[in-house]
């Protein structure tokens, strides 16, 4: 039976788009070389500054997916032959290493078991052994495994060196109350289709003052120097993603109206509730230190995660499977763009799917555990 209200999307990108943002996306497009666009663009930049809690104008938007901003990070802050450490603990850590090698950086791969978080001491040891290292490339939220890497701790290691800490925060920006300047991060990458609750096609790249001193001219389209000069004036070097920028203004407004401290607390509540719900079903959380952005689950013995996802989709709930070496081993439920009371929808579908696949558990337990976590006292009335 086809769900009456269509499919609910619980994937870690793209995520569901709120009504306020969809209303903006549905408007007639405007031309980008106009005072109207310039005013809207400068306002969007001001809101982004508030989101990352900085006064400087050191950030640009690109008409690309988040990978475009990752590529821009490699091209704009490093020269050919520069030595960098790439933390490889998932599909997107592999991407850092691949990008570095593509542009002829000397990449040292720090292998981390998938599902684990990087050991800061291992990073510190590699930096001692390689004092000429120019960068550490890492994810804040490695969404292929669901693991969180503590970039604040890593920043304490890199801050007094010549090493830039470059952070893929594509599934962390808009979830965590990130303060790159205060934390000591050097480059931070974001993407529109995650916690910014937009369609794909817009990326963000923030950088520190010391990273700014390292800017190169190795890129044409992804040239941060040229884009920064234009964007500070309310324009872009090339045709921007006009509708996405206007929609970003709306989504940033929504996040700031809620307040990033409260946004992070909302995701923390969801994450804790999901953990309790999953464990109540006899399933396991895969990552050692889970990101607040999603729940990554190991299915019970004898249950195929892909069959489970198909059953959930039949009920109108779309989740994500594993990537790379985790393909066919896990499934992932995104929290991004979700309110606390959205998650029982996914959990109800999960319970029904597990029941149809023959897994034994106390029916309704997951939803009950989740609600008791996000609304303390609910069990006691």
C-alpha positions, -999 to +999 in steps of 0.1 A: +000+000+000+014+034-010+016+058+020-011+085+018+013+114+026+042+100+005+077+092+015+094+105+047+131+110+042+154+100+070+186+099+050+218+118+059+214+141+028+193+151+012+170+158+041+134+170+043+129+206+034+108+227+058+078+246+045+094+280+051+123+270+029+101+254+002+081+286+000+113+305-009+124+279-034+090+280-051+093+317-059+102+331-094+139+334-098+157+368-097+187+379-116+220+378-098+235+410-111+209+432-095+207+453-063+180+429-051+203+399-052+232+419-038+211+429-007+199+393-002+234+378-006+250+402+019+222+395+044+228+358+039+265+363+046+257+382+077+235+354+090+262+328+082+287+349+102+263+347+132+260+310+127+297+304+130+301+331+156+328+351+138+333+388+128+356+382+099+345+378+063+366+348+057+342+325+040+327+318+005+298+300-010+302+278-041+276+265-065+286+229-058+280+199-035+301+198-003+328+178-022+334+209-043+343+228-011+365+199+000+383+201-034+386+239-030+402+234+004+429+212-011+435+235-040+435+269-022+454+262+010+481+237-002+508+236-028+518+206-049+541+185-028+528+197+006+527+170+032+493+164+048+477+139+072+443+125+061+423+108+088+408+078+070+380+063+092+352+061+066+341+068+031+346+106+034+380+102+051+389+083+020+377+112+000+402+136+017+430+112+009+419+108-027+416+146-032+450+151-017+466+126-040+447+139-071+463+173-066+498+158-059+500+164-022+522+141-001+494+123+018+500+104+050+469+083+056+461+078+093+439+047+092+411+046+118+389+015+122+355+023+107+332+032+135+360+045+158+370+081+164+405+092+157+429+090+187+443+126+192+476+110+204+480+092+171+477+126+153+501+142+177+526+114+172+524+117+134+530+155+137+561+150+158+574+125+133+565+149+104+573+185+116+570+197+079+533+186+078+512+214+064+477+201+071+455+176+089+423+167+070+395+152+090+357+149+093+339+163+123+310+139+116+319+109+094+284+102+082+294+069+064+300+054+099+281+078+121+313+085+141+323+119+156+359+131+156+366+156+183+380+185+162+382+208+193+408+184+208+426+181+175+428+219+173+447+220+206+473+199+189+476+219+157+472+254+170+509+261+178+522+245+147+524+254+110+497+227+103+463+238+092+433+218+106+409+213+077+375+200+088+348+185+067+318+196+087+292+188+060+271+169+084+281+189+115+274+225+106+238+233+116+238+204+141+266+214+165+271+249+179+304+251+160+326+281+167+356+276+143+375+307+154+371+300+191+378+263+187+410+270+166+399+253+134+415+266+102+392+255+073+356+243+077+335+229+049+297+227+048+270+216+024+234+227+017+215+194+017+223+184+052+214+203+084+208+235+064+177+217+050+181+227+014+184+208-019+219+199-030+240+224-049+255+249-025+286+246-004+303+268+022+340+272+030+351+291+061+388+298+069+409+313+096+432+343+093+463+320+093+448+299+066+441+331+046+478+338+046+483+304+028+458+311-001+471+299-035+461+306-071+459+269-082+422+269-090+401+287-116+364+280-106+371+272-070+394+302-065+388+315-029+408+347-034+386+358-063+354+346-048+361+363-015+368+396-032+335+394-051+313+380-023+323+406+002+308+431-023+276+410-026+284+393-059+300+361-071+328+355-096+306+331-115+268+324-117+257+316-082+230+291-071+205+320-068+175+301-054+196+282-030+213+313-016+178+329-011+167+297+006+198+296+027+189+330+041+156+315+053+172+283+068+199+303+086+171+326+100+153+295+112+184+281+129+193+314+145+157+320+157+160+287+176+195+295+187+224+271+180+228+261+216+191+249+215+196+234+181+225+212+194+205+203+225+176+192+202+199+169+183+215+157+215+181+147+228+172+129+195+205+111+195+201+099+231+165+089+225+175+069+194+203+051+212+179+040+239+153+029+214+177+010+192+192-009+222+157-017+235+150-036+202+182-057+208+201-039+180+235-022+184+247+014+177+277+010+153+300+039+161+320+041+193+313+079+197+282+087+177+277+119+158+245+138+168+236+140+131+225+104+126+221+070+142+240+042+126+227+007+134+240-029+132+210-051+126+203-082+147+218-115+137+200-130+107+184-097+096+196-083+063+199-045+066+189-040+029+158-061+034+150-041+065+154-009+046+131-021+018+104-030+044+107+004+060+105+021+026+073+001+019+059+018+050+069+052+036+102+057+055+134+060+035+167+054+054+203+050+041+224+019+038+262+014+043+289+027+020+322+012+010+332-016+033+300-012+054+277-018+024+252-044+033+262-044+070+245-013+086+217+011+081+215+048+089+187+070+102+194+107+099+184+133+125+192+163+103+163+187+098+141+167+122+122+178+152+121+156+184+087+143+175+096+133+140+117+103+151+089+081+164+077+078+127+111+062+118+111+040+149+075+028+143+085+018+107+116+001+121+095-019+146+070-030+119+098-039+095+117-060+121+085-078+131+078-086+094+113-101+091+109-123+121+129-105+148+115-109+183+111-080+206+085-063+228+063-044+204+062-006+210+093-007+232+115+014+210+090+043+207+084+041+244+121+043+253+126+071+228+098+092+243+109+085+278+144+099+268+132+130+251+104+137+276+117+126+310+090+114+333+067+101+306+070+065+319+057+076+353+029+097+338 
